[in-house]
Amino acid sequence: MATAPPLIDVSVAPLYVGEEVTVEARVEAGRREGNVVRLQLGQPPATLDLLLVEGLLSRFPDAEHRLPGQTIRASGTIREFRGRWEMVVREPQNVAIVGPPGPGTAGETKSTQATIQASPGLPPEQPADEVRLQAIETRLDRLERRLEALEKKPEDASERQLSSTGDSFADRLRKLEIRLRQIESRSQRRP
């Protein structure tokens, strides 16, 4: 029997990139993008975009207009896309409306607030810059481990070419690591 993914606050989503988690939060905004509805969970700067794909739209008709203001619970894998954190939901059992906005600042229910406080990761009251910095450090650590693994087996995945850029997988990881270090350096210089 599989264990349920951990319940996290949307403000710590960057710490869980590539991992399956559950979030429960108020939908702040919604918009349709072709066969996908993008829902913004949480308030800036700590937001997570929840993407409902075509198969789910019949379950949530007019979701981009009807769901803002509602509290929903969703499970999926956190990813980064064009500088934003998002979760794609493809299965109907992985998303549900749990009620109107609750008493918390992010619209969580009382039971969710207790679960979030007990969950691993940073507490929701952590300042946004500190959350971003911790997310960057976590991602850098993951990239360094991947690079070390690739350097041990250069004939393997590191030699594969990425179709969009022509770079090898290892080259792309190195570029991402440099970019993350630049972002980290800028955030440390902020007053």
C-alpha positions as CSV (number, residue, x, y, z in Angstrom):
1,M,0.0,0.0,0.0
2,A,1.4,3.4,-1.0
3,T,1.8,6.1,1.5
4,A,0.1,9.4,1.0
5,P,2.3,12.3,-0.2
6,P,3.1,14.8,2.5
7,L,0.8,17.9,2.9
8,I,2.8,21.1,2.5
9,D,2.1,24.8,2.4
10,V,2.4,26.4,-1.1
11,S,5.1,28.7,0.2
12,V,7.6,25.8,0.5
13,A,6.8,24.2,-2.8
14,P,10.2,25.1,-4.2
15,L,11.8,22.8,-1.7
16,Y,9.9,19.8,-3.1
17,V,10.7,20.1,-6.9
18,G,10.5,16.7,-8.4
19,E,8.6,15.2,-5.4
20,E,5.0,14.2,-5.1
21,V,3.1,16.3,-2.5
22,T,-0.3,17.4,-1.4
23,V,-1.3,21.0,-1.0
24,E,-4.5,22.6,0.3
25,A,-4.9,26.3,-0.3
26,R,-7.2,29.0,-1.5
27,V,-7.5,29.6,-5.3
28,E,-6.6,33.2,-5.8
29,A,-7.0,33.4,-9.6
30,G,-7.7,31.3,-12.6
31,R,-7.3,31.4,-16.4
32,R,-7.8,29.1,-19.3
33,E,-4.9,28.4,-21.7
34,G,-6.3,26.2,-24.5
35,N,-7.1,22.8,-23.0
36,V,-5.7,23.6,-19.6
37,V,-6.9,25.7,-16.7
38,R,-4.2,27.4,-14.6
39,L,-5.2,28.1,-11.0
40,Q,-3.0,30.3,-8.8
41,L,-2.8,29.0,-5.2
42,G,-1.5,31.2,-2.5
43,Q,-0.5,34.9,-2.6
44,P,2.6,36.4,-4.2
45,P,5.5,35.9,-3.8
46,A,4.7,32.4,-2.5
47,T,2.5,31.0,-5.1
48,L,2.0,27.6,-6.9
49,D,0.2,27.2,-10.2
50,L,-2.1,24.2,-10.3
51,L,-2.8,23.0,-13.9
52,L,-6.0,21.1,-14.6
53,V,-5.7,19.3,-17.9
54,E,-8.4,18.6,-20.4
55,G,-9.7,15.4,-18.8
56,L,-10.5,17.2,-15.5
57,L,-12.3,20.2,-17.1
58,S,-15.6,18.3,-17.3
59,R,-15.5,17.7,-13.6
60,F,-14.8,21.4,-12.9
61,P,-16.7,23.3,-15.7
62,D,-15.8,27.0,-15.9
63,A,-13.1,26.3,-13.3
64,E,-11.2,29.5,-14.1
65,H,-14.2,31.6,-13.0
66,R,-15.9,29.3,-10.3
67,L,-12.9,28.1,-8.3
68,P,-11.2,31.4,-7.3
69,G,-12.1,31.9,-3.6
70,Q,-12.6,28.2,-3.0
71,T,-10.2,26.1,-1.0
72,I,-9.0,23.0,-2.9
73,R,-6.7,20.0,-2.1
74,A,-4.5,18.6,-4.8
75,S,-1.8,16.0,-5.1
76,G,0.9,15.8,-7.7
77,T,4.6,16.5,-8.5
78,I,6.1,19.9,-8.1
79,R,8.0,21.3,-11.0
80,E,9.5,24.5,-12.2
81,F,8.4,25.9,-15.6
82,R,9.7,29.3,-16.8
83,G,10.5,30.5,-13.4
84,R,7.2,29.5,-11.8
85,W,6.4,26.6,-9.5
86,E,3.6,24.4,-10.7
87,M,1.8,21.1,-10.2
88,V,-0.1,19.3,-13.1
89,V,-3.1,17.3,-12.0
90,R,-4.2,14.6,-14.5
91,E,-6.3,12.3,-12.3
92,P,-9.7,13.3,-10.9
93,Q,-9.0,11.6,-7.5
94,N,-6.0,14.0,-7.1
95,V,-8.0,17.2,-6.8
96,A,-11.1,18.2,-4.7
97,I,-12.8,21.3,-3.5
98,V,-12.7,21.1,0.3
99,G,-14.7,24.3,1.1
100,P,-14.7,28.1,1.1
101,P,-11.7,30.0,2.4
102,G,-10.7,29.0,5.9
103,P,-9.3,31.1,8.7
104,G,-5.7,30.9,7.6
105,T,-3.9,33.5,5.5
106,A,-3.6,31.1,2.6
107,G,-7.2,29.8,3.1
108,E,-6.4,26.5,4.7
109,T,-8.8,24.7,7.0
110,K,-8.0,24.3,10.7
111,S,-7.1,20.7,10.2
112,T,-4.8,21.6,7.3
113,Q,-3.1,24.3,9.4
114,A,-2.2,21.7,12.1
115,T,-1.0,19.2,9.5
116,I,1.1,21.8,7.7
117,Q,2.7,22.9,11.0
118,A,3.6,19.3,11.7
119,S,4.9,18.6,8.1
120,P,8.6,18.6,7.2
121,G,10.0,21.7,5.5
122,L,9.9,25.4,6.5
123,P,7.0,26.8,8.5
124,P,4.6,28.9,6.4
125,E,5.6,32.1,8.3
126,Q,9.1,31.9,6.9
127,P,9.9,35.1,4.9
128,A,9.7,34.7,1.2
129,D,13.4,35.5,0.5
130,E,14.5,32.9,3.0
131,V,12.2,30.3,1.4
132,R,13.6,31.1,-2.0
133,L,17.2,31.0,-0.8
134,Q,16.6,27.6,0.9
135,A,14.9,26.3,-2.3
136,I,17.9,27.5,-4.4
137,E,20.4,25.8,-2.0
138,T,18.3,22.5,-2.1
139,R,18.2,22.5,-5.9
140,L,22.0,23.3,-6.1
141,D,22.7,20.3,-3.9
142,R,20.5,18.1,-6.1
143,L,22.3,19.4,-9.2
144,E,25.7,18.7,-7.7
145,R,24.7,15.1,-6.9
146,R,23.4,14.6,-10.4
147,L,26.6,16.0,-11.9
148,E,28.8,13.8,-9.7
149,A,26.8,10.8,-10.8
150,L,27.0,11.7,-14.5
151,E,30.8,12.3,-14.2
152,K,31.2,8.7,-12.9
153,K,29.4,7.4,-16.0
154,P,30.1,9.7,-18.9
155,E,29.1,7.2,-21.5
156,D,25.6,7.1,-20.1
157,A,23.0,9.9,-19.9
158,S,25.5,12.7,-19.9
159,E,26.3,12.1,-23.6
160,R,22.6,12.3,-24.7
161,Q,21.7,15.4,-26.6
162,L,18.8,17.5,-25.5
163,S,16.7,18.1,-28.6
164,S,15.8,21.7,-27.9
165,T,19.3,23.0,-27.3
166,G,21.8,20.5,-28.7
167,D,23.6,20.5,-25.4
168,S,24.4,17.3,-23.6
169,F,22.5,16.6,-20.4
170,A,25.6,17.3,-18.3
171,D,26.2,20.6,-20.1
172,R,22.6,21.7,-19.4
173,L,23.0,20.7,-15.7
174,R,26.2,22.8,-15.5
175,K,24.5,25.8,-17.0
176,L,21.6,25.5,-14.6
177,E,24.0,25.2,-11.7
178,I,25.8,28.4,-12.8
179,R,22.5,30.2,-13.2
180,L,21.4,29.1,-9.7
181,R,24.6,30.3,-8.2
182,Q,24.2,33.7,-9.8
183,I,20.7,34.0,-8.4
184,E,21.9,32.9,-5.0
185,S,24.7,35.5,-5.1
186,R,22.2,38.2,-6.0
187,S,19.8,37.3,-3.2
188,Q,22.7,37.3,-0.6
189,R,23.6,40.9,-1.7
190,R,20.0,42.1,-1.0
191,P,19.7,44.2,2.2
